[in-house]
Amino acid sequence: MNGPFLKAFRTVFAKEIVDALRDRRTLLRLLIPSVLMGPLMLLLMSSLAASLQQRAEQREVLVVGIEHAPTLRNYIERQTYTIKTAPADYEEQLRLGKLADPVLLVPADFETMLAGGEPARVEVVTDSANQRAEAGVGAVNRLLSGFGNERATLTLAMHGIGAPQLKPVDVQERDLASQQARSVRLTQMLPMFIMMAVLYGALTAALDSTAGERERGSLEPLLVNPAPHSAIVTGKWAAVVMAGMLVAVLSNLSFLPGQMLMRSDALAAMFQFGWGEAIRFLLLQIPLGMGLSAVLMALAIRTKTFKEAQASTTLVITAIALTPMVAIVNPGGEASWHLWVPGLGQNQLMMLVLKGEPLTFAKVMPTVIVGIALSVAGLTLVARSMRAAVAR
């Protein structure tokens, strides 16, 4: 039994690989994005980090009415910040995203209120939809908070109260996160791109080997051969898995040379993605690639045309694309059941790799079990559909 099975398996597997290699246009559509994805993603992330770093180094504050607050001007300049007058239409520019910094508004009675011992109200104008301006609000607030603390310290010192008495508790922060863990805030989208590469790599092969062959009329002649249907199914499935993993390999490896394109030295120092991380990423994708390939084939074999098969697999694509969003919108809220969800489990494990944390057997096994279960269930449905097609 093993002889005919292995012979049929090798024949079908080789046929599917040759058919896939013949479709050069589809291959280019898959391989070119997978190779360019890593460098482009790292370039975009590093450009964002470099722009934020450059803005922080410029140390500029946009102010309206600074002439009414010489004491505040003195403090800001002592902090090595440069004061610039905001444009007259700053509100409109903030709304349109043309202005990349928040604007500090100083009232005309600023010094009068300070001299009278009353709080001097100022405004920090920004637009929460303008992310660049919103990112600068913290620096302006820290400047104003420092100015307020300095004024309060000087006032109380004039009444004989020393600075240590104003701060009876000395609070110091200690960050336990490593450099790799801190870089995850910028690279948390990377696992999703890797998983989508596996999905799209397997998608075309899965649809073409089932619905595509049925549409071309080549599936039925293949099924009437005396070869075991299980060998035909597993041969097609192995070729689909290989197609998905090939794209995954290229996507993983593209991040290695892509690091040379980083424009931010800080991000380059934090983002540690070498051969070890690439191999672990690839191994984590194998159960997902196996399970997704079988599920895609099971959905496609029940359709009559390639376009109908594409429509039937939309739900799978959407589900895999949305699962990492659970971790993004709920950071730090990982639960043990996440590891049992296809896509979400791989995302959680790849995030651990990016953070430099070890992968334990207990964490990896759920994804392996789910991948095997999906493979068995999907291939069983495909085999039944093929037997039903022959019976008709």
C-alpha positions in Angstrom: 0.0 0.0 0.0 2.9 2.3 0.8 4.5 1.8 -2.6 1.5 3.0 -4.7 0.7 5.8 -2.2 4.2 7.2 -2.3 4.5 6.9 -6.0 1.2 8.7 -6.5 2.1 11.3 -3.9 5.4 12.1 -5.6 3.7 12.3 -9.0 1.0 14.7 -7.9 3.4 16.7 -5.9 5.8 17.2 -8.8 2.9 18.0 -11.2 1.6 20.7 -8.9 5.1 22.2 -8.5 5.6 22.2 -12.2 2.2 23.8 -12.8 3.0 26.5 -10.3 6.4 27.3 -11.8 4.9 27.6 -15.3 2.6 30.4 -14.2 5.4 33.0 -14.1 3.1 36.0 -13.9 1.5 34.7 -10.7 4.9 33.8 -9.3 6.2 37.3 -9.8 3.1 38.8 -8.2 3.8 36.7 -5.1 7.6 36.8 -4.9 8.3 40.4 -5.7 6.0 41.8 -2.9 7.4 39.2 -0.4 11.0 40.3 -1.2 10.2 44.0 -1.1 7.9 43.9 1.9 10.6 43.7 4.6 12.8 46.5 3.3 9.9 48.8 2.6 8.3 48.2 6.0 11.6 48.8 7.9 12.2 51.9 5.7 8.8 53.4 6.6 9.2 52.6 10.3 12.7 54.0 10.5 11.6 57.1 8.6 8.9 57.7 11.2 11.3 57.2 14.0 13.9 59.4 12.4 11.4 62.2 11.9 10.3 62.1 15.5 13.9 62.0 16.7 14.8 64.9 14.4 11.9 67.0 15.8 13.0 66.2 19.3 16.5 67.4 18.6 15.3 70.6 17.1 13.7 71.6 20.4 11.4 74.3 19.0 8.2 75.7 20.6 5.5 77.5 18.6 4.0 80.3 20.7 1.4 83.1 20.3 1.7 86.0 22.7 5.2 85.2 24.2 5.8 88.9 24.5 3.3 88.9 27.4 5.4 86.4 29.4 9.1 87.4 29.7 9.5 85.0 32.7 8.2 82.1 30.7 10.4 83.0 27.7 13.4 83.1 30.0 12.6 79.6 31.4 12.0 78.1 28.0 15.2 79.5 26.6 17.2 78.2 29.6 15.9 74.7 28.7 17.7 75.2 25.3 14.4 75.5 23.4 14.0 77.9 20.5 10.8 80.0 20.6 9.1 80.6 17.3 6.0 82.6 16.5 3.1 80.5 15.3 1.5 81.4 12.0 -1.7 83.4 12.1 -3.7 80.6 10.6 -2.3 78.0 13.0 -5.7 76.5 13.7 -6.4 75.8 10.0 -3.0 74.4 9.5 -3.3 72.1 12.4 -6.7 70.8 11.1 -5.2 70.2 7.7 -2.1 68.5 9.1 0.3 71.1 7.6 1.6 72.2 11.0 3.6 69.5 12.8 3.7 71.1 16.3 1.2 72.2 18.9 0.8 75.9 19.6 1.2 77.5 23.0 -1.2 80.5 23.6 -0.1 83.0 26.3 -2.8 85.5 27.5 -2.0 89.3 27.8 -2.4 89.2 31.6 0.0 86.4 32.1 2.6 88.3 34.2 -0.2 90.2 36.1 -1.7 86.9 37.2 1.6 85.5 38.3 2.5 88.6 40.3 -0.9 88.5 42.0 -0.4 84.9 43.1 -3.2 83.6 40.9 -2.9 80.7 38.3 -2.0 82.1 34.9 -4.0 80.1 32.4 -2.3 79.1 29.1 -3.6 77.0 26.2 -1.9 74.2 24.3 -3.7 74.0 21.0 -3.5 70.8 19.0 -5.6 68.5 16.8 -5.8 64.9 18.0 -6.3 63.8 14.3 -2.9 65.4 13.5 -0.6 62.7 14.9 2.6 64.7 14.4 1.3 67.7 16.4 -0.2 65.4 19.0 3.2 63.8 19.6 4.7 67.2 20.6 2.1 68.0 23.2 3.9 66.1 25.9 7.1 68.1 25.5 5.2 71.4 25.8 3.3 70.2 28.9 6.6 69.2 30.5 8.0 72.6 29.9 5.0 74.3 31.5 5.0 71.9 34.4 8.7 72.6 34.9 8.1 76.3 34.8 5.3 76.0 37.4 7.4 73.9 39.7 10.3 76.4 39.5 7.9 79.3 40.3 6.4 77.5 43.2 9.9 76.5 44.6 11.1 80.1 44.4 8.0 81.5 46.0 8.1 79.1 48.9 11.8 79.5 49.3 11.2 83.2 49.9 9.1 82.2 52.9 11.8 80.0 54.3 10.6 76.6 52.9 13.4 74.7 51.2 13.1 72.6 48.1 13.5 69.2 49.8 10.5 69.9 51.9 8.4 70.4 48.8 9.2 66.8 47.6 9.1 64.5 50.6 9.0 61.5 48.3 11.7 61.0 45.6 10.1 58.9 42.9 12.4 57.1 40.4 11.2 54.9 37.6 13.0 51.7 36.6 12.1 50.2 33.2 12.4 46.4 33.2 11.8 46.1 29.4 14.9 45.3 27.3 15.8 47.3 24.2 14.1 44.6 22.0 10.9 44.8 24.0 10.8 48.6 23.7 11.2 48.4 20.0 8.1 46.2 19.7 6.0 49.3 20.0 7.2 50.2 16.5 7.5 46.7 15.1 4.3 45.1 16.4 2.8 45.0 12.8 5.6 42.9 11.5 4.1 39.5 12.6 0.9 40.3 10.7 2.8 41.0 7.5 4.6 37.6 7.8 1.3 35.7 8.4 -0.4 37.4 5.4 2.6 36.4 3.3 2.0 32.8 4.2 -1.7 33.1 3.5 -1.3 34.7 0.1 1.4 32.3 -0.8 -0.8 29.3 -0.2 -4.0 31.0 -1.5 -3.2 31.0 -5.2 -1.8 27.4 -5.2 -4.8 26.1 -3.2 -7.4 27.6 -5.5 -5.6 26.6 -8.7 -5.0 23.0 -7.6 -8.7 22.5 -6.8 -11.2 25.0 -8.3 -8.8 26.0 -11.0 -8.3 22.4 -12.2 -12.0 21.7 -12.0 -12.7 24.8 -14.2 -10.1 23.7 -16.7 -11.5 20.2 -16.8 -8.3 18.5 -15.6 -9.4 17.4 -12.1 -11.9 14.6 -13.1 -9.4 12.8 -15.3 -6.9 12.9 -12.4 -9.4 11.4 -10.0 -10.4 8.5 -12.2 -6.8 7.2 -12.1 -6.3 4.1 -9.9 -4.1 6.1 -7.5 -5.4 6.4 -4.0 -7.4 9.6 -3.4 -5.5 10.2 -0.2 -2.2 10.3 -2.1 -3.6 12.8 -4.6 -5.0 15.0 -1.8 -1.8 15.0 0.2 0.3 15.6 -2.9 -1.7 18.7 -3.8 -1.7 19.8 -0.1 2.1 19.4 0.2 2.6 21.6 -2.9 0.3 24.2 -1.5 2.2 24.2 1.8 5.5 24.5 0.0 4.2 27.5 -2.0 3.1 29.3 1.2 6.3 28.5 3.1 8.4 29.7 0.1 6.8 33.1 0.3 7.3 33.0 4.1 11.0 32.3 3.7 11.5 35.2 1.3 9.5 37.5 3.6 11.5 36.5 6.6 14.8 36.8 4.9 13.9 40.2 3.4 14.1 41.8 6.8 17.8 40.9 7.2 19.2 43.1 4.4 16.3 45.5 5.0 17.8 46.6 8.2 20.6 48.4 6.2 17.9 50.8 5.0 17.0 52.0 8.5 17.4 55.8 8.8 17.0 55.9 12.6 20.0 54.9 14.6 17.9 54.5 17.7 15.5 52.0 16.0 18.4 50.2 14.4 20.0 49.7 17.8 16.8 48.4 19.3 15.6 46.2 16.4 17.5 43.0 16.6 16.4 40.7 13.9 19.0 38.2 12.8 19.2 34.7 11.5 18.0 33.2 14.8 14.8 35.3 14.8 14.2 34.6 11.1 14.5 30.8 11.6 12.1 30.9 14.6 9.6 33.0 12.7 9.7 30.5 9.9 9.3 27.5 12.2 6.3 29.2 13.9 4.6 29.6 10.5 4.8 25.9 9.5 1.7 24.8 11.6 -0.2 27.9 10.3 0.8 27.2 6.7 -0.3 23.5 7.0 -3.7 24.3 8.5 -4.5 27.3 6.2 -3.5 25.3 3.1 -5.9 22.5 4.0 -8.7 24.9 4.9 -8.3 26.9 1.7 -8.4 23.6 -0.3 -11.5 22.4 1.5 -13.3 25.6 0.7 -12.2 25.8 -2.9 -12.9 22.1 -3.8 -16.6 22.7 -3.2 -16.8 25.5 -5.8 -17.0 25.2 -9.6 -15.0 28.2 -10.7 -11.8 30.0 -9.7 -13.7 33.3 -9.0 -16.2 31.5 -6.8 -13.4 29.9 -4.9 -11.8 33.3 -4.4 -15.1 34.6 -2.9 -15.4 31.6 -0.6 -12.0 32.2 0.9 -12.6 35.9 1.7 -13.7 35.0 5.2 -10.5 33.2 6.0 -8.4 36.1 4.7 -10.4 38.5 6.8 -10.1 36.4 9.9 -6.4 36.0 9.7 -5.9 39.7 9.0 -8.0 40.7 12.0 -6.7 38.3 14.6 -3.4 40.3 15.3 -5.6 43.3 16.0 -6.7 41.7 19.2 -3.1 42.1 20.5 -2.7 45.6 19.1 -5.9 47.0 20.6 -5.3 45.2 23.9 -1.6 45.4 24.6 -0.4 43.3 27.5 -3.7 41.5 27.7 -2.5 38.2 26.3 -4.5 35.2 27.5 -3.7 31.5 27.3 -6.5 30.8 25.0 -5.0 33.2 22.4 -2.5 30.4 21.6 -5.3 28.2 20.4 -6.6 30.7 17.9 -5.0 30.3 14.4 -3.1 33.5 13.5 -3.5 35.0 17.0 -1.3 32.3 18.5 1.5 32.8 15.9 1.3 36.6 16.4 1.7 36.2 20.2 4.7 33.8 19.8 6.4 36.1 17.2 6.0 39.0 19.5 7.9 37.0 22.2 10.7 36.5 19.6 10.8 40.2 18.9 11.0 40.9 22.6 13.9 38.5 23.0 11.9 36.2 25.3 12.3 32.4 25.2 9.7 30.2 23.5 8.6 27.4 25.8 7.1 24.0 24.9 3.8 24.8 26.6 3.4 28.0 24.5 4.3 26.5 21.1 2.4 23.2 21.4 -1.1 24.7 21.1 -0.3 26.3 17.7 1.1 22.9 16.5 -1.9 21.0 17.7 -4.3 23.5 16.1 -2.3 23.4 12.8 -2.4 19.6 12.7 -6.1 19.5 13.5 -7.0 22.0 10.8 -4.9 20.0 8.3 -6.6 16.7 9.1 -10.1 18.2 9.0 -9.4 20.1 5.8 -7.8 17.2 4.0 -10.6 14.9 5.1 -13.2 17.3 3.5 -11.2 17.5 0.3 -10.9 13.7 0.0 -14.7 13.3 0.6 -15.4 16.0 -2.0 -13.2 14.2 -4.5 -14.8 10.8 -3.9 -18.2 12.4 -4.4 -17.1 14.0 -7.7 -16.0 10.6 -9.0 -19.2 9.0 -7.8 -21.2 11.5 -9.9 
